[in-house]
Amino acid sequence: MSELSITKKRENEKLTIFAEGRVDTSTSDLLAKEAKADLDDITDLEINVENLKYISSSGLRVLMSLNKIMTGKGGKLTVVKPTKMVAEVFDVTGFSNVLNIVK
């Protein structure tokens, strides 16, 4: 079974989510649920993936969904500090051109 650890830090209208472990079919719902639970008055959502070992297509779908929610309400989603492996997934899938990714 895959594991994902999520920690959140809030500062005014900014929410930072620290994802550690793996985002795959068995954990992507957890990431979506944890992120969406606190978005009501958030305009700046940051997902820190510096300790993420793996992301699957289901994890990518969660990021796209969060990006759509944030842009739909005039906010922004930023994915920060991807590991080499996660950055490669973003590059190969074209997500580097769609999401705001800060290395």
Short mmCIF file of the C-alpha atoms (twelve columns), coordinates in Angstrom:
data_MODEL
# 
_entry.id   MODEL 
# 
loop_
_atom_site.group_PDB 
_atom_site.id 
_atom_site.type_symbol 
_atom_site.label_atom_id 
_atom_site.label_alt_id 
_atom_site.label_comp_id 
_atom_site.label_asym_id 
_atom_site.label_seq_id 
_atom_site.Cartn_x 
_atom_site.Cartn_y 
_atom_site.Cartn_z 
_atom_site.pdbx_PDB_model_num 
ATOM 1   C CA . MET A 1   0.000   0.000  0.000   1 
ATOM 2   C CA . SER A 2   1.257   3.451  -0.902  1 
ATOM 3   C CA . GLU A 3   1.638   6.167  1.646   1 
ATOM 4   C CA . LEU A 4   1.114   9.896  1.475   1 
ATOM 5   C CA . SER A 5   1.685   12.356 4.274   1 
ATOM 6   C CA . ILE A 6   0.092   15.791 4.033   1 
ATOM 7   C CA . THR A 7   0.869   18.823 6.169   1 
ATOM 8   C CA . LYS A 8   -0.803  22.199 5.750   1 
ATOM 9   C CA . LYS A 9   0.323   25.698 6.628   1 
ATOM 10  C CA . ARG A 10  -1.954  28.704 6.283   1 
ATOM 11  C CA . GLU A 11  -0.972  32.371 6.167   1 
ATOM 12  C CA . ASN A 12  -3.876  34.734 5.496   1 
ATOM 13  C CA . GLU A 13  -5.207  33.837 1.999   1 
ATOM 14  C CA . LYS A 14  -2.273  31.521 1.224   1 
ATOM 15  C CA . LEU A 15  -2.404  27.777 1.867   1 
ATOM 16  C CA . THR A 16  0.719   25.661 1.501   1 
ATOM 17  C CA . ILE A 17  0.325   21.901 1.307   1 
ATOM 18  C CA . PHE A 18  3.390   19.762 1.854   1 
ATOM 19  C CA . ALA A 19  2.994   16.371 0.147   1 
ATOM 20  C CA . GLU A 20  5.421   13.644 1.142   1 
ATOM 21  C CA . GLY A 21  5.595   10.105 -0.213  1 
ATOM 22  C CA . ARG A 22  3.563   8.998  -3.236  1 
ATOM 23  C CA . VAL A 23  0.519   10.378 -5.011  1 
ATOM 24  C CA . ASP A 24  -1.027  7.505  -6.916  1 
ATOM 25  C CA . THR A 25  -4.383  5.808  -7.384  1 
ATOM 26  C CA . SER A 26  -4.639  4.863  -3.721  1 
ATOM 27  C CA . THR A 27  -3.633  8.280  -2.310  1 
ATOM 28  C CA . SER A 28  -4.778  10.891 -4.837  1 
ATOM 29  C CA . ASP A 29  -8.235  11.136 -3.239  1 
ATOM 30  C CA . LEU A 30  -6.575  12.047 0.062   1 
ATOM 31  C CA . LEU A 31  -4.638  14.896 -1.577  1 
ATOM 32  C CA . ALA A 32  -7.781  16.177 -3.292  1 
ATOM 33  C CA . LYS A 33  -9.852  15.970 -0.115  1 
ATOM 34  C CA . GLU A 34  -7.233  17.663 2.071   1 
ATOM 35  C CA . ALA A 35  -6.647  20.481 -0.417  1 
ATOM 36  C CA . LYS A 36  -10.295 21.164 -1.245  1 
ATOM 37  C CA . ALA A 37  -11.301 21.205 2.440   1 
ATOM 38  C CA . ASP A 38  -9.649  24.596 3.017   1 
ATOM 39  C CA . LEU A 39  -10.035 26.488 -0.271  1 
ATOM 40  C CA . ASP A 40  -13.039 28.691 0.561   1 
ATOM 41  C CA . ASP A 41  -11.143 31.939 1.166   1 
ATOM 42  C CA . ILE A 42  -7.781  30.920 -0.293  1 
ATOM 43  C CA . THR A 43  -6.450  32.863 -3.284  1 
ATOM 44  C CA . ASP A 44  -2.920  31.418 -3.302  1 
ATOM 45  C CA . LEU A 45  -2.533  27.634 -3.154  1 
ATOM 46  C CA . GLU A 46  0.977   26.245 -3.061  1 
ATOM 47  C CA . ILE A 47  1.732   22.528 -3.282  1 
ATOM 48  C CA . ASN A 48  5.235   21.734 -2.034  1 
ATOM 49  C CA . VAL A 49  6.437   18.465 -3.565  1 
ATOM 50  C CA . GLU A 50  10.090  18.484 -2.493  1 
ATOM 51  C CA . ASN A 51  9.522   15.226 -0.567  1 
ATOM 52  C CA . LEU A 52  7.285   13.579 -3.138  1 
ATOM 53  C CA . LYS A 53  8.833   10.401 -4.524  1 
ATOM 54  C CA . TYR A 54  6.220   9.613  -7.174  1 
ATOM 55  C CA . ILE A 55  3.157   11.058 -8.891  1 
ATOM 56  C CA . SER A 56  0.845   9.082  -11.176 1 
ATOM 57  C CA . SER A 57  -1.762  10.208 -13.681 1 
ATOM 58  C CA . SER A 58  -4.365  10.251 -10.903 1 
ATOM 59  C CA . GLY A 59  -2.150  12.684 -8.985  1 
ATOM 60  C CA . LEU A 60  -1.776  14.830 -12.086 1 
ATOM 61  C CA . ARG A 61  -5.579  14.917 -12.405 1 
ATOM 62  C CA . VAL A 62  -5.824  16.230 -8.841  1 
ATOM 63  C CA . LEU A 63  -3.369  19.028 -9.645  1 
ATOM 64  C CA . MET A 64  -5.323  19.946 -12.792 1 
ATOM 65  C CA . SER A 65  -8.566  19.967 -10.816 1 
ATOM 66  C CA . LEU A 66  -7.049  22.219 -8.145  1 
ATOM 67  C CA . ASN A 67  -5.637  24.501 -10.831 1 
ATOM 68  C CA . LYS A 68  -9.085  24.799 -12.426 1 
ATOM 69  C CA . ILE A 69  -10.699 25.595 -9.070  1 
ATOM 70  C CA . MET A 70  -8.111  28.248 -8.232  1 
ATOM 71  C CA . THR A 71  -8.121  29.988 -11.622 1 
ATOM 72  C CA . GLY A 72  -11.925 29.837 -11.683 1 
ATOM 73  C CA . LYS A 73  -12.047 31.935 -8.532  1 
ATOM 74  C CA . GLY A 74  -9.296  34.327 -9.599  1 
ATOM 75  C CA . GLY A 75  -6.604  32.641 -7.532  1 
ATOM 76  C CA . LYS A 76  -3.492  30.713 -8.421  1 
ATOM 77  C CA . LEU A 77  -1.916  27.314 -7.888  1 
ATOM 78  C CA . THR A 78  1.844   26.957 -7.679  1 
ATOM 79  C CA . VAL A 79  3.686   23.637 -7.477  1 
ATOM 80  C CA . VAL A 80  7.076   24.155 -5.826  1 
ATOM 81  C CA . LYS A 81  10.331  22.237 -5.495  1 
ATOM 82  C CA . PRO A 82  9.589   19.110 -7.539  1 
ATOM 83  C CA . THR A 83  12.074  16.298 -7.146  1 
ATOM 84  C CA . LYS A 84  13.948  15.259 -10.270 1 
ATOM 85  C CA . MET A 85  11.597  12.334 -10.866 1 
ATOM 86  C CA . VAL A 86  8.434   14.405 -10.370 1 
ATOM 87  C CA . ALA A 87  9.827   17.192 -12.576 1 
ATOM 88  C CA . GLU A 88  10.444  14.621 -15.318 1 
ATOM 89  C CA . VAL A 89  6.822   13.458 -15.090 1 
ATOM 90  C CA . PHE A 90  5.672   17.088 -15.415 1 
ATOM 91  C CA . ASP A 91  7.947   17.576 -18.445 1 
ATOM 92  C CA . VAL A 92  7.025   14.328 -20.232 1 
ATOM 93  C CA . THR A 93  3.286   14.861 -19.747 1 
ATOM 94  C CA . GLY A 94  3.376   18.538 -20.735 1 
ATOM 95  C CA . PHE A 95  2.208   19.678 -17.300 1 
ATOM 96  C CA . SER A 96  5.268   21.942 -17.120 1 
ATOM 97  C CA . ASN A 97  3.559   24.053 -19.799 1 
ATOM 98  C CA . VAL A 98  0.172   24.079 -18.062 1 
ATOM 99  C CA . LEU A 99  0.911   24.424 -14.351 1 
ATOM 100 C CA . ASN A 100 2.908   27.113 -12.599 1 
ATOM 101 C CA . ILE A 101 5.918   25.097 -11.411 1 
ATOM 102 C CA . VAL A 102 8.748   26.691 -9.453  1 
ATOM 103 C CA . LYS A 103 11.909  24.611 -9.169  1 
# 
